[in-house]
Amino acid sequence: MIDLPTLANILAVPLAMALLLAGWRMVSGPSFADRFIALDMLTAIAVGFAALATVATGRGAFLDIALGISLINFVATAAFAVFLERKRRQK
């Protein structure tokens, strides 16, 4: 049977690939909305890495970090939606 730290290390590989792809989309995204969605994906991947760090080390502090990242991401997404709505109304 596989132990949890080894499983966390194995699962970090697909997360790292997703991180690279989201970073590429953030750099090369054709529109501002694409770049912001890529940033949203990057924060979700960061939460995944924090969860894997919790599993690998057994420290619950990484879950607090994941919660903080999630809350900041939610507020940023809501603010961006308001920004896009105001921009659409001005046209």
PDB file of N, CA, C and O in Angstrom:
ATOM      1  N   MET A   1       0.833  -1.191   0.000  1.00  0.00           N
ATOM      2  CA  MET A   1       0.000   0.000   0.000  1.00  0.00           C
ATOM      3  C   MET A   1       0.877   1.253   0.000  1.00  0.00           C
ATOM      4  O   MET A   1       1.931   1.287   0.635  1.00  0.00           O
ATOM      5  N   ILE A   2       0.436   2.254  -0.703  1.00  0.00           N
ATOM      6  CA  ILE A   2       1.195   3.514  -0.830  1.00  0.00           C
ATOM      7  C   ILE A   2       0.932   4.390   0.391  1.00  0.00           C
ATOM      8  O   ILE A   2      -0.209   4.533   0.829  1.00  0.00           O
ATOM      9  N   ASP A   3       1.982   4.963   0.929  1.00  0.00           N
ATOM     10  CA  ASP A   3       1.781   5.877   2.055  1.00  0.00           C
ATOM     11  C   ASP A   3       1.402   7.264   1.536  1.00  0.00           C
ATOM     12  O   ASP A   3       1.638   7.588   0.372  1.00  0.00           O
ATOM     13  N   LEU A   4       0.815   8.075   2.413  1.00  0.00           N
ATOM     14  CA  LEU A   4       0.261   9.359   1.989  1.00  0.00           C
ATOM     15  C   LEU A   4       1.295  10.356   1.469  1.00  0.00           C
ATOM     16  O   LEU A   4       1.016  11.021   0.471  1.00  0.00           O
ATOM     17  N   PRO A   5       2.465  10.500   2.079  1.00  0.00           N
ATOM     18  CA  PRO A   5       3.442  11.433   1.495  1.00  0.00           C
ATOM     19  C   PRO A   5       3.868  11.052   0.074  1.00  0.00           C
ATOM     20  O   PRO A   5       4.068  11.928  -0.766  1.00  0.00           O
ATOM     21  N   THR A   6       4.006   9.763  -0.195  1.00  0.00           N
ATOM     22  CA  THR A   6       4.357   9.341  -1.544  1.00  0.00           C
ATOM     23  C   THR A   6       3.233   9.647  -2.522  1.00  0.00           C
ATOM     24  O   THR A   6       3.480  10.096  -3.642  1.00  0.00           O
ATOM     25  N   LEU A   7       1.999   9.404  -2.097  1.00  0.00           N
ATOM     26  CA  LEU A   7       0.853   9.719  -2.938  1.00  0.00           C
ATOM     27  C   LEU A   7       0.770  11.226  -3.212  1.00  0.00           C
ATOM     28  O   LEU A   7       0.441  11.643  -4.323  1.00  0.00           O
ATOM     29  N   ALA A   8       1.068  12.031  -2.198  1.00  0.00           N
ATOM     30  CA  ALA A   8       1.066  13.486  -2.390  1.00  0.00           C
ATOM     31  C   ALA A   8       2.128  13.899  -3.401  1.00  0.00           C
ATOM     32  O   ALA A   8       1.892  14.788  -4.219  1.00  0.00           O
ATOM     33  N   ASN A   9       3.281  13.269  -3.354  1.00  0.00           N
ATOM     34  CA  ASN A   9       4.335  13.587  -4.325  1.00  0.00           C
ATOM     35  C   ASN A   9       3.934  13.172  -5.736  1.00  0.00           C
ATOM     36  O   ASN A   9       4.242  13.874  -6.699  1.00  0.00           O
ATOM     37  N   ILE A  10       3.257  12.048  -5.863  1.00  0.00           N
ATOM     38  CA  ILE A  10       2.806  11.606  -7.187  1.00  0.00           C
ATOM     39  C   ILE A  10       1.748  12.560  -7.731  1.00  0.00           C
ATOM     40  O   ILE A  10       1.773  12.904  -8.913  1.00  0.00           O
ATOM     41  N   LEU A  11       0.833  12.982  -6.889  1.00  0.00           N
ATOM     42  CA  LEU A  11      -0.240  13.883  -7.326  1.00  0.00           C
ATOM     43  C   LEU A  11       0.255  15.304  -7.583  1.00  0.00           C
ATOM     44  O   LEU A  11      -0.441  16.091  -8.224  1.00  0.00           O
ATOM     45  N   ALA A  12       1.432  15.637  -7.097  1.00  0.00           N
ATOM     46  CA  ALA A  12       1.982  16.965  -7.348  1.00  0.00           C
ATOM     47  C   ALA A  12       2.392  17.135  -8.814  1.00  0.00           C
ATOM     48  O   ALA A  12       2.434  18.256  -9.321  1.00  0.00           O
ATOM     49  N   VAL A  13       2.691  16.041  -9.485  1.00  0.00           N
ATOM     50  CA  VAL A  13       3.113  16.123 -10.890  1.00  0.00           C
ATOM     51  C   VAL A  13       1.987  16.638 -11.788  1.00  0.00           C
ATOM     52  O   VAL A  13       2.222  17.575 -12.551  1.00  0.00           O
ATOM     53  N   PRO A  14       0.759  16.066 -11.735  1.00  0.00           N
ATOM     54  CA  PRO A  14      -0.303  16.638 -12.570  1.00  0.00           C
ATOM     55  C   PRO A  14      -0.675  18.063 -12.166  1.00  0.00           C
ATOM     56  O   PRO A  14      -1.048  18.875 -13.012  1.00  0.00           O
ATOM     57  N   LEU A  15      -0.572  18.360 -10.882  1.00  0.00           N
ATOM     58  CA  LEU A  15      -0.835  19.737 -10.458  1.00  0.00           C
ATOM     59  C   LEU A  15       0.205  20.695 -11.022  1.00  0.00           C
ATOM     60  O   LEU A  15      -0.127  21.816 -11.408  1.00  0.00           O
ATOM     61  N   ALA A  16       1.452  20.263 -11.072  1.00  0.00           N
ATOM     62  CA  ALA A  16       2.496  21.114 -11.638  1.00  0.00           C
ATOM     63  C   ALA A  16       2.274  21.323 -13.132  1.00  0.00           C
ATOM     64  O   ALA A  16       2.523  22.412 -13.651  1.00  0.00           O
ATOM     65  N   MET A  17       1.809  20.293 -13.822  1.00  0.00           N
ATOM     66  CA  MET A  17       1.513  20.451 -15.246  1.00  0.00           C
ATOM     67  C   MET A  17       0.350  21.418 -15.446  1.00  0.00           C
ATOM     68  O   MET A  17       0.378  22.244 -16.359  1.00  0.00           O
ATOM     69  N   ALA A  18      -0.671  21.320 -14.598  1.00  0.00           N
ATOM     70  CA  ALA A  18      -1.792  22.256 -14.680  1.00  0.00           C
ATOM     71  C   ALA A  18      -1.338  23.675 -14.362  1.00  0.00           C
ATOM     72  O   ALA A  18      -1.840  24.637 -14.943  1.00  0.00           O
ATOM     73  N   LEU A  19      -0.394  23.802 -13.443  1.00  0.00           N
ATOM     74  CA  LEU A  19       0.157  25.113 -13.100  1.00  0.00           C
ATOM     75  C   LEU A  19       0.861  25.729 -14.309  1.00  0.00           C
ATOM     76  O   LEU A  19       0.694  26.917 -14.588  1.00  0.00           O
ATOM     77  N   LEU A  20       1.637  24.934 -15.015  1.00  0.00           N
ATOM     78  CA  LEU A  20       2.326  25.434 -16.200  1.00  0.00           C
ATOM     79  C   LEU A  20       1.344  25.848 -17.295  1.00  0.00           C
ATOM     80  O   LEU A  20       1.518  26.887 -17.931  1.00  0.00           O
ATOM     81  N   LEU A  21       0.313  25.032 -17.511  1.00  0.00           N
ATOM     82  CA  LEU A  21      -0.666  25.361 -18.547  1.00  0.00           C
ATOM     83  C   LEU A  21      -1.462  26.616 -18.196  1.00  0.00           C
ATOM     84  O   LEU A  21      -1.718  27.450 -19.064  1.00  0.00           O
ATOM     85  N   ALA A  22      -1.849  26.753 -16.942  1.00  0.00           N
ATOM     86  CA  ALA A  22      -2.585  27.952 -16.536  1.00  0.00           C
ATOM     87  C   ALA A  22      -1.688  29.189 -16.599  1.00  0.00           C
ATOM     88  O   ALA A  22      -2.144  30.274 -16.958  1.00  0.00           O
ATOM     89  N   GLY A  23      -0.417  29.018 -16.249  1.00  0.00           N
ATOM     90  CA  GLY A  23       0.516  30.135 -16.373  1.00  0.00           C
ATOM     91  C   GLY A  23       0.715  30.562 -17.815  1.00  0.00           C
ATOM     92  O   GLY A  23       0.812  31.752 -18.116  1.00  0.00           O
ATOM     93  N   TRP A  24       0.774  29.580 -18.707  1.00  0.00           N
ATOM     94  CA  TRP A  24       0.886  29.905 -20.136  1.00  0.00           C
ATOM     95  C   TRP A  24      -0.351  30.649 -20.625  1.00  0.00           C
ATOM     96  O   TRP A  24      -0.237  31.598 -21.400  1.00  0.00           O
ATOM     97  N   ARG A  25      -1.528  30.225 -20.177  1.00  0.00           N
ATOM     98  CA  ARG A  25      -2.758  30.896 -20.586  1.00  0.00           C
ATOM     99  C   ARG A  25      -2.808  32.314 -20.022  1.00  0.00           C
ATOM    100  O   ARG A  25      -3.335  33.223 -20.663  1.00  0.00           O
ATOM    101  N   MET A  26      -2.263  32.497 -18.836  1.00  0.00           N
ATOM    102  CA  MET A  26      -2.260  33.832 -18.246  1.00  0.00           C
ATOM    103  C   MET A  26      -1.355  34.772 -19.024  1.00  0.00           C
ATOM    104  O   MET A  26      -1.673  35.950 -19.181  1.00  0.00           O
ATOM    105  N   VAL A  27      -0.247  34.270 -19.506  1.00  0.00           N
ATOM    106  CA  VAL A  27       0.686  35.099 -20.260  1.00  0.00           C
ATOM    107  C   VAL A  27       0.177  35.356 -21.674  1.00  0.00           C
ATOM    108  O   VAL A  27       0.281  36.475 -22.178  1.00  0.00           O
ATOM    109  N   SER A  28      -0.372  34.323 -22.316  1.00  0.00           N
ATOM    110  CA  SER A  28      -0.721  34.454 -23.725  1.00  0.00           C
ATOM    111  C   SER A  28      -2.215  34.609 -23.981  1.00  0.00           C
ATOM    112  O   SER A  28      -2.649  34.582 -25.132  1.00  0.00           O
ATOM    113  N   GLY A  29      -3.001  34.770 -22.928  1.00  0.00           N
ATOM    114  CA  GLY A  29      -4.445  34.882 -23.120  1.00  0.00           C
ATOM    115  C   GLY A  29      -4.811  36.033 -24.034  1.00  0.00           C
ATOM    116  O   GLY A  29      -4.244  37.119 -23.914  1.00  0.00           O
ATOM    117  N   PRO A  30      -5.758  35.814 -24.954  1.00  0.00           N
ATOM    118  CA  PRO A  30      -6.080  36.884 -25.890  1.00  0.00           C
ATOM    119  C   PRO A  30      -6.853  38.040 -25.250  1.00  0.00           C
ATOM    120  O   PRO A  30      -6.788  39.169 -25.737  1.00  0.00           O
ATOM    121  N   SER A  31      -7.567  37.775 -24.186  1.00  0.00           N
ATOM    122  CA  SER A  31      -8.347  38.869 -23.586  1.00  0.00           C
ATOM    123  C   SER A  31      -8.055  38.960 -22.095  1.00  0.00           C
ATOM    124  O   SER A  31      -7.439  38.076 -21.500  1.00  0.00           O
ATOM    125  N   PHE A  32      -8.516  40.051 -21.521  1.00  0.00           N
ATOM    126  CA  PHE A  32      -8.334  40.275 -20.095  1.00  0.00           C
ATOM    127  C   PHE A  32      -9.093  39.237 -19.281  1.00  0.00           C
ATOM    128  O   PHE A  32      -8.617  38.788 -18.239  1.00  0.00           O
ATOM    129  N   ALA A  33     -10.278  38.856 -19.759  1.00  0.00           N
ATOM    130  CA  ALA A  33     -11.072  37.846 -19.055  1.00  0.00           C
ATOM    131  C   ALA A  33     -10.372  36.491 -19.048  1.00  0.00           C
ATOM    132  O   ALA A  33     -10.419  35.781 -18.043  1.00  0.00           O
ATOM    133  N   ASP A  34      -9.720  36.121 -20.157  1.00  0.00           N
ATOM    134  CA  ASP A  34      -8.967  34.869 -20.203  1.00  0.00           C
ATOM    135  C   ASP A  34      -7.839  34.871 -19.184  1.00  0.00           C
ATOM    136  O   ASP A  34      -7.589  33.869 -18.513  1.00  0.00           O
ATOM    137  N   ARG A  35      -7.179  35.980 -19.079  1.00  0.00           N
ATOM    138  CA  ARG A  35      -6.079  36.080 -18.109  1.00  0.00           C
ATOM    139  C   ARG A  35      -6.599  35.981 -16.682  1.00  0.00           C
ATOM    140  O   ARG A  35      -5.954  35.379 -15.824  1.00  0.00           O
ATOM    141  N   PHE A  36      -7.762  36.569 -16.427  1.00  0.00           N
ATOM    142  CA  PHE A  36      -8.296  36.504 -15.068  1.00  0.00           C
ATOM    143  C   PHE A  36      -8.784  35.094 -14.745  1.00  0.00           C
ATOM    144  O   PHE A  36      -8.632  34.642 -13.610  1.00  0.00           O
ATOM    145  N   ILE A  37      -9.357  34.403 -15.698  1.00  0.00           N
ATOM    146  CA  ILE A  37      -9.760  33.019 -15.469  1.00  0.00           C
ATOM    147  C   ILE A  37      -8.531  32.148 -15.208  1.00  0.00           C
ATOM    148  O   ILE A  37      -8.575  31.243 -14.375  1.00  0.00           O
ATOM    149  N   ALA A  38      -7.448  32.418 -15.910  1.00  0.00           N
ATOM    150  CA  ALA A  38      -6.201  31.687 -15.663  1.00  0.00           C
ATOM    151  C   ALA A  38      -5.689  31.967 -14.257  1.00  0.00           C
ATOM    152  O   ALA A  38      -5.179  31.063 -13.594  1.00  0.00           O
ATOM    153  N   LEU A  39      -5.818  33.206 -13.794  1.00  0.00           N
ATOM    154  CA  LEU A  39      -5.430  33.530 -12.422  1.00  0.00           C
ATOM    155  C   LEU A  39      -6.311  32.776 -11.433  1.00  0.00           C
ATOM    156  O   LEU A  39      -5.829  32.302 -10.404  1.00  0.00           O
ATOM    157  N   ASP A  40      -7.591  32.664 -11.739  1.00  0.00           N
ATOM    158  CA  ASP A  40      -8.511  31.900 -10.904  1.00  0.00           C
ATOM    159  C   ASP A  40      -8.077  30.435 -10.850  1.00  0.00           C
ATOM    160  O   ASP A  40      -8.109  29.813  -9.788  1.00  0.00           O
ATOM    161  N   MET A  41      -7.677  29.897 -11.980  1.00  0.00           N
ATOM    162  CA  MET A  41      -7.181  28.521 -12.021  1.00  0.00           C
ATOM    163  C   MET A  41      -5.888  28.377 -11.213  1.00  0.00           C
ATOM    164  O   MET A  41      -5.698  27.381 -10.515  1.00  0.00           O
ATOM    165  N   LEU A  42      -5.013  29.361 -11.308  1.00  0.00           N
ATOM    166  CA  LEU A  42      -3.756  29.298 -10.558  1.00  0.00           C
ATOM    167  C   LEU A  42      -4.001  29.279  -9.058  1.00  0.00           C
ATOM    168  O   LEU A  42      -3.318  28.565  -8.324  1.00  0.00           O
ATOM    169  N   THR A  43      -4.968  30.058  -8.602  1.00  0.00           N
ATOM    170  CA  THR A  43      -5.260  30.042  -7.167  1.00  0.00           C
ATOM    171  C   THR A  43      -5.894  28.715  -6.754  1.00  0.00           C
ATOM    172  O   THR A  43      -5.636  28.229  -5.652  1.00  0.00           O
ATOM    173  N   ALA A  44      -6.712  28.126  -7.612  1.00  0.00           N
ATOM    174  CA  ALA A  44      -7.274  26.810  -7.302  1.00  0.00           C
ATOM    175  C   ALA A  44      -6.172  25.753  -7.239  1.00  0.00           C
ATOM    176  O   ALA A  44      -6.216  24.854  -6.398  1.00  0.00           O
ATOM    177  N   ILE A  45      -5.202  25.860  -8.114  1.00  0.00           N
ATOM    178  CA  ILE A  45      -4.067  24.932  -8.089  1.00  0.00           C
ATOM    179  C   ILE A  45      -3.237  25.150  -6.834  1.00  0.00           C
ATOM    180  O   ILE A  45      -2.730  24.191  -6.252  1.00  0.00           O
ATOM    181  N   ALA A  46      -3.094  26.395  -6.413  1.00  0.00           N
ATOM    182  CA  ALA A  46      -2.365  26.675  -5.167  1.00  0.00           C
ATOM    183  C   ALA A  46      -3.076  26.055  -3.970  1.00  0.00           C
ATOM    184  O   ALA A  46      -2.424  25.562  -3.049  1.00  0.00           O
ATOM    185  N   VAL A  47      -4.398  26.076  -3.978  1.00  0.00           N
ATOM    186  CA  VAL A  47      -5.161  25.416  -2.910  1.00  0.00           C
ATOM    187  C   VAL A  47      -4.902  23.912  -2.955  1.00  0.00           C
ATOM    188  O   VAL A  47      -4.758  23.276  -1.911  1.00  0.00           O
ATOM    189  N   GLY A  48      -4.843  23.344  -4.150  1.00  0.00           N
ATOM    190  CA  GLY A  48      -4.526  21.928  -4.276  1.00  0.00           C
ATOM    191  C   GLY A  48      -3.146  21.589  -3.744  1.00  0.00           C
ATOM    192  O   GLY A  48      -2.968  20.568  -3.079  1.00  0.00           O
ATOM    193  N   PHE A  49      -2.168  22.438  -4.032  1.00  0.00           N
ATOM    194  CA  PHE A  49      -0.825  22.219  -3.496  1.00  0.00           C
ATOM    195  C   PHE A  49      -0.809  22.331  -1.972  1.00  0.00           C
ATOM    196  O   PHE A  49      -0.103  21.576  -1.304  1.00  0.00           O
ATOM    197  N   ALA A  50      -1.578  23.264  -1.421  1.00  0.00           N
ATOM    198  CA  ALA A  50      -1.652  23.382   0.031  1.00  0.00           C
ATOM    199  C   ALA A  50      -2.280  22.134   0.644  1.00  0.00           C
ATOM    200  O   ALA A  50      -1.844  21.674   1.699  1.00  0.00           O
ATOM    201  N   ALA A  51      -3.301  21.587  -0.011  1.00  0.00           N
ATOM    202  CA  ALA A  51      -3.919  20.354   0.480  1.00  0.00           C
ATOM    203  C   ALA A  51      -2.937  19.186   0.405  1.00  0.00           C
ATOM    204  O   ALA A  51      -2.872  18.364   1.319  1.00  0.00           O
ATOM    205  N   LEU A  52      -2.174  19.117  -0.686  1.00  0.00           N
ATOM    206  CA  LEU A  52      -1.160  18.059  -0.794  1.00  0.00           C
ATOM    207  C   LEU A  52      -0.063  18.228   0.251  1.00  0.00           C
ATOM    208  O   LEU A  52       0.449  17.242   0.782  1.00  0.00           O
ATOM    209  N   ALA A  53       0.296  19.464   0.544  1.00  0.00           N
ATOM    210  CA  ALA A  53       1.299  19.699   1.596  1.00  0.00           C
ATOM    211  C   ALA A  53       0.769  19.261   2.951  1.00  0.00           C
ATOM    212  O   ALA A  53       1.522  18.749   3.779  1.00  0.00           O
ATOM    213  N   THR A  54      -0.521  19.458   3.181  1.00  0.00           N
ATOM    214  CA  THR A  54      -1.128  18.996   4.430  1.00  0.00           C
ATOM    215  C   THR A  54      -1.056  17.482   4.525  1.00  0.00           C
ATOM    216  O   THR A  54      -0.725  16.938   5.578  1.00  0.00           O
ATOM    217  N   VAL A  55      -1.362  16.801   3.434  1.00  0.00           N
ATOM    218  CA  VAL A  55      -1.316  15.343   3.427  1.00  0.00           C
ATOM    219  C   VAL A  55       0.122  14.849   3.607  1.00  0.00           C
ATOM    220  O   VAL A  55       0.366  13.892   4.342  1.00  0.00           O
ATOM    221  N   ALA A  56       1.065  15.502   2.935  1.00  0.00           N
ATOM    222  CA  ALA A  56       2.452  15.036   2.974  1.00  0.00           C
ATOM    223  C   ALA A  56       3.103  15.266   4.334  1.00  0.00           C
ATOM    224  O   ALA A  56       3.871  14.429   4.808  1.00  0.00           O
ATOM    225  N   THR A  57       2.793  16.414   4.967  1.00  0.00           N
ATOM    226  CA  THR A  57       3.472  16.744   6.215  1.00  0.00           C
ATOM    227  C   THR A  57       2.643  16.455   7.457  1.00  0.00           C
ATOM    228  O   THR A  57       3.190  16.300   8.549  1.00  0.00           O
ATOM    229  N   GLY A  58       1.339  16.381   7.297  1.00  0.00           N
ATOM    230  CA  GLY A  58       0.483  16.159   8.455  1.00  0.00           C
ATOM    231  C   GLY A  58       0.209  17.410   9.256  1.00  0.00           C
ATOM    232  O   GLY A  58      -0.354  17.325  10.347  1.00  0.00           O
ATOM    233  N   ARG A  59       0.587  18.564   8.754  1.00  0.00           N
ATOM    234  CA  ARG A  59       0.362  19.835   9.453  1.00  0.00           C
ATOM    235  C   ARG A  59      -0.904  20.489   8.925  1.00  0.00           C
ATOM    236  O   ARG A  59      -1.066  20.658   7.716  1.00  0.00           O
ATOM    237  N   GLY A  60      -1.791  20.854   9.824  1.00  0.00           N
ATOM    238  CA  GLY A  60      -3.049  21.469   9.443  1.00  0.00           C
ATOM    239  C   GLY A  60      -2.939  22.930   9.069  1.00  0.00           C
ATOM    240  O   GLY A  60      -3.898  23.514   8.565  1.00  0.00           O
ATOM    241  N   ALA A  61      -1.783  23.532   9.307  1.00  0.00           N
ATOM    242  CA  ALA A  61      -1.607  24.959   8.997  1.00  0.00           C
ATOM    243  C   ALA A  61      -1.732  25.223   7.500  1.00  0.00           C
ATOM    244  O   ALA A  61      -2.126  26.314   7.088  1.00  0.00           O
ATOM    245  N   PHE A  62      -1.398  24.229   6.693  1.00  0.00           N
ATOM    246  CA  PHE A  62      -1.516  24.418   5.251  1.00  0.00           C
ATOM    247  C   PHE A  62      -2.976  24.539   4.809  1.00  0.00           C
ATOM    248  O   PHE A  62      -3.269  25.167   3.792  1.00  0.00           O
ATOM    249  N   LEU A  63      -3.888  23.940   5.573  1.00  0.00           N
ATOM    250  CA  LEU A  63      -5.311  24.097   5.264  1.00  0.00           C
ATOM    251  C   LEU A  63      -5.772  25.522   5.545  1.00  0.00           C
ATOM    252  O   LEU A  63      -6.636  26.050   4.846  1.00  0.00           O
ATOM    253  N   ASP A  64      -5.193  26.141   6.572  1.00  0.00           N
ATOM    254  CA  ASP A  64      -5.505  27.552   6.837  1.00  0.00           C
ATOM    255  C   ASP A  64      -5.031  28.430   5.685  1.00  0.00           C
ATOM    256  O   ASP A  64      -5.713  29.377   5.294  1.00  0.00           O
ATOM    257  N   ILE A  65      -3.871  28.114   5.152  1.00  0.00           N
ATOM    258  CA  ILE A  65      -3.363  28.851   3.991  1.00  0.00           C
ATOM    259  C   ILE A  65      -4.290  28.656   2.797  1.00  0.00           C
ATOM    260  O   ILE A  65      -4.584  29.606   2.072  1.00  0.00           O
ATOM    261  N   ALA A  66      -4.752  27.420   2.593  1.00  0.00           N
ATOM    262  CA  ALA A  66      -5.671  27.143   1.487  1.00  0.00           C
ATOM    263  C   ALA A  66      -6.974  27.911   1.657  1.00  0.00           C
ATOM    264  O   ALA A  66      -7.522  28.427   0.683  1.00  0.00           O
ATOM    265  N   LEU A  67      -7.469  27.989   2.881  1.00  0.00           N
ATOM    266  CA  LEU A  67      -8.699  28.743   3.130  1.00  0.00           C
ATOM    267  C   LEU A  67      -8.499  30.225   2.842  1.00  0.00           C
ATOM    268  O   LEU A  67      -9.367  30.862   2.245  1.00  0.00           O
ATOM    269  N   GLY A  68      -7.370  30.777   3.259  1.00  0.00           N
ATOM    270  CA  GLY A  68      -7.076  32.187   2.989  1.00  0.00           C
ATOM    271  C   GLY A  68      -6.972  32.472   1.499  1.00  0.00           C
ATOM    272  O   GLY A  68      -7.493  33.477   1.016  1.00  0.00           O
ATOM    273  N   ILE A  69      -6.308  31.598   0.780  1.00  0.00           N
ATOM    274  CA  ILE A  69      -6.194  31.776  -0.681  1.00  0.00           C
ATOM    275  C   ILE A  69      -7.573  31.714  -1.322  1.00  0.00           C
ATOM    276  O   ILE A  69      -7.879  32.504  -2.216  1.00  0.00           O
ATOM    277  N   SER A  70      -8.404  30.782  -0.872  1.00  0.00           N
ATOM    278  CA  SER A  70      -9.746  30.646  -1.438  1.00  0.00           C
ATOM    279  C   SER A  70     -10.598  31.884  -1.185  1.00  0.00           C
ATOM    280  O   SER A  70     -11.321  32.333  -2.073  1.00  0.00           O
ATOM    281  N   LEU A  71     -10.515  32.432   0.017  1.00  0.00           N
ATOM    282  CA  LEU A  71     -11.305  33.625   0.329  1.00  0.00           C
ATOM    283  C   LEU A  71     -10.847  34.827  -0.494  1.00  0.00           C
ATOM    284  O   LEU A  71     -11.675  35.582  -1.005  1.00  0.00           O
ATOM    285  N   ILE A  72      -9.553  35.003  -0.622  1.00  0.00           N
ATOM    286  CA  ILE A  72      -9.038  36.108  -1.440  1.00  0.00           C
ATOM    287  C   ILE A  72      -9.451  35.922  -2.894  1.00  0.00           C
ATOM    288  O   ILE A  72      -9.811  36.886  -3.569  1.00  0.00           O
ATOM    289  N   ASN A  73      -9.399  34.688  -3.373  1.00  0.00           N
ATOM    290  CA  ASN A  73      -9.799  34.403  -4.750  1.00  0.00           C
ATOM    291  C   ASN A  73     -11.277  34.709  -4.962  1.00  0.00           C
ATOM    292  O   ASN A  73     -11.647  35.258  -5.999  1.00  0.00           O
ATOM    293  N   PHE A  74     -12.117  34.367  -4.008  1.00  0.00           N
ATOM    294  CA  PHE A  74     -13.545  34.635  -4.147  1.00  0.00           C
ATOM    295  C   PHE A  74     -13.813  36.137  -4.223  1.00  0.00           C
ATOM    296  O   PHE A  74     -14.587  36.587  -5.068  1.00  0.00           O
ATOM    297  N   VAL A  75     -13.185  36.901  -3.356  1.00  0.00           N
ATOM    298  CA  VAL A  75     -13.390  38.351  -3.358  1.00  0.00           C
ATOM    299  C   VAL A  75     -12.877  38.960  -4.664  1.00  0.00           C
ATOM    300  O   VAL A  75     -13.514  39.848  -5.230  1.00  0.00           O
ATOM    301  N   ALA A  76     -11.736  38.485  -5.136  1.00  0.00           N
ATOM    302  CA  ALA A  76     -11.185  39.006  -6.386  1.00  0.00           C
ATOM    303  C   ALA A  76     -12.086  38.665  -7.571  1.00  0.00           C
ATOM    304  O   ALA A  76     -12.263  39.491  -8.467  1.00  0.00           O
ATOM    305  N   THR A  77     -12.649  37.478  -7.587  1.00  0.00           N
ATOM    306  CA  THR A  77     -13.542  37.092  -8.678  1.00  0.00           C
ATOM    307  C   THR A  77     -14.814  37.929  -8.656  1.00  0.00           C
ATOM    308  O   THR A  77     -15.286  38.370  -9.704  1.00  0.00           O
ATOM    309  N   ALA A  78     -15.368  38.148  -7.471  1.00  0.00           N
ATOM    310  CA  ALA A  78     -16.565  38.982  -7.366  1.00  0.00           C
ATOM    311  C   ALA A  78     -16.274  40.416  -7.801  1.00  0.00           C
ATOM    312  O   ALA A  78     -17.092  41.029  -8.486  1.00  0.00           O
ATOM    313  N   ALA A  79     -15.130  40.951  -7.415  1.00  0.00           N
ATOM    314  CA  ALA A  79     -14.766  42.311  -7.813  1.00  0.00           C
ATOM    315  C   ALA A  79     -14.567  42.400  -9.326  1.00  0.00           C
ATOM    316  O   ALA A  79     -14.954  43.392  -9.943  1.00  0.00           O
ATOM    317  N   PHE A  80     -13.979  41.393  -9.913  1.00  0.00           N
ATOM    318  CA  PHE A  80     -13.785  41.393 -11.359  1.00  0.00           C
ATOM    319  C   PHE A  80     -15.122  41.311 -12.093  1.00  0.00           C
ATOM    320  O   PHE A  80     -15.300  41.944 -13.133  1.00  0.00           O
ATOM    321  N   ALA A  81     -16.062  40.532 -11.552  1.00  0.00           N
ATOM    322  CA  ALA A  81     -17.388  40.454 -12.173  1.00  0.00           C
ATOM    323  C   ALA A  81     -18.084  41.810 -12.135  1.00  0.00           C
ATOM    324  O   ALA A  81     -18.730  42.205 -13.105  1.00  0.00           O
ATOM    325  N   VAL A  82     -17.954  42.521 -11.021  1.00  0.00           N
ATOM    326  CA  VAL A  82     -18.530  43.869 -10.926  1.00  0.00           C
ATOM    327  C   VAL A  82     -17.858  44.800 -11.925  1.00  0.00           C
ATOM    328  O   VAL A  82     -18.529  45.608 -12.568  1.00  0.00           O
ATOM    329  N   PHE A  83     -16.542  44.694 -12.059  1.00  0.00           N
ATOM    330  CA  PHE A  83     -15.810  45.510 -13.022  1.00  0.00           C
ATOM    331  C   PHE A  83     -16.293  45.261 -14.448  1.00  0.00           C
ATOM    332  O   PHE A  83     -16.509  46.206 -15.207  1.00  0.00           O
ATOM    333  N   LEU A  84     -16.461  43.990 -14.813  1.00  0.00           N
ATOM    334  CA  LEU A  84     -16.923  43.671 -16.158  1.00  0.00           C
ATOM    335  C   LEU A  84     -18.356  44.147 -16.390  1.00  0.00           C
ATOM    336  O   LEU A  84     -18.694  44.591 -17.487  1.00  0.00           O
ATOM    337  N   GLU A  85     -19.191  44.055 -15.365  1.00  0.00           N
ATOM    338  CA  GLU A  85     -20.568  44.506 -15.503  1.00  0.00           C
ATOM    339  C   GLU A  85     -20.626  46.035 -15.711  1.00  0.00           C
ATOM    340  O   GLU A  85     -21.396  46.524 -16.538  1.00  0.00           O
ATOM    341  N   ARG A  86     -19.821  46.763 -14.966  1.00  0.00           N
ATOM    342  CA  ARG A  86     -19.786  48.226 -15.141  1.00  0.00           C
ATOM    343  C   ARG A  86     -19.226  48.605 -16.511  1.00  0.00           C
ATOM    344  O   ARG A  86     -19.698  49.553 -17.138  1.00  0.00           O
ATOM    345  N   LYS A  87     -18.231  47.872 -16.966  1.00  0.00           N
ATOM    346  CA  LYS A  87     -17.651  48.142 -18.268  1.00  0.00           C
ATOM    347  C   LYS A  87     -18.670  47.877 -19.380  1.00  0.00           C
ATOM    348  O   LYS A  87     -18.722  48.611 -20.366  1.00  0.00           O
ATOM    349  N   ARG A  88     -19.481  46.821 -19.216  1.00  0.00           N
ATOM    350  CA  ARG A  88     -20.489  46.493 -20.213  1.00  0.00           C
ATOM    351  C   ARG A  88     -21.582  47.562 -20.252  1.00  0.00           C
ATOM    352  O   ARG A  88     -22.092  47.889 -21.323  1.00  0.00           O
ATOM    353  N   ARG A  89     -21.938  48.098 -19.104  1.00  0.00           N
ATOM    354  CA  ARG A  89     -22.971  49.134 -19.042  1.00  0.00           C
ATOM    355  C   ARG A  89     -22.512  50.445 -19.655  1.00  0.00           C
ATOM    356  O   ARG A  89     -23.333  51.200 -20.177  1.00  0.00           O
ATOM    357  N   GLN A  90     -21.226  50.730 -19.602  1.00  0.00           N
ATOM    358  CA  GLN A  90     -20.698  51.993 -20.145  1.00  0.00           C
ATOM    359  C   GLN A  90     -20.706  51.996 -21.662  1.00  0.00           C
ATOM    360  O   GLN A  90     -20.675  53.068 -22.265  1.00  0.00           O
ATOM    361  N   LYS A  91     -20.746  50.846 -22.293  1.00  0.00           N
ATOM    362  CA  LYS A  91     -20.717  50.787 -23.765  1.00  0.00           C
ATOM    363  C   LYS A  91     -22.022  51.134 -24.373  1.00  0.00           C
ATOM    364  O   LYS A  91     -22.154  51.129 -25.597  1.00  0.00           O
TER     365      LYS A  91
END
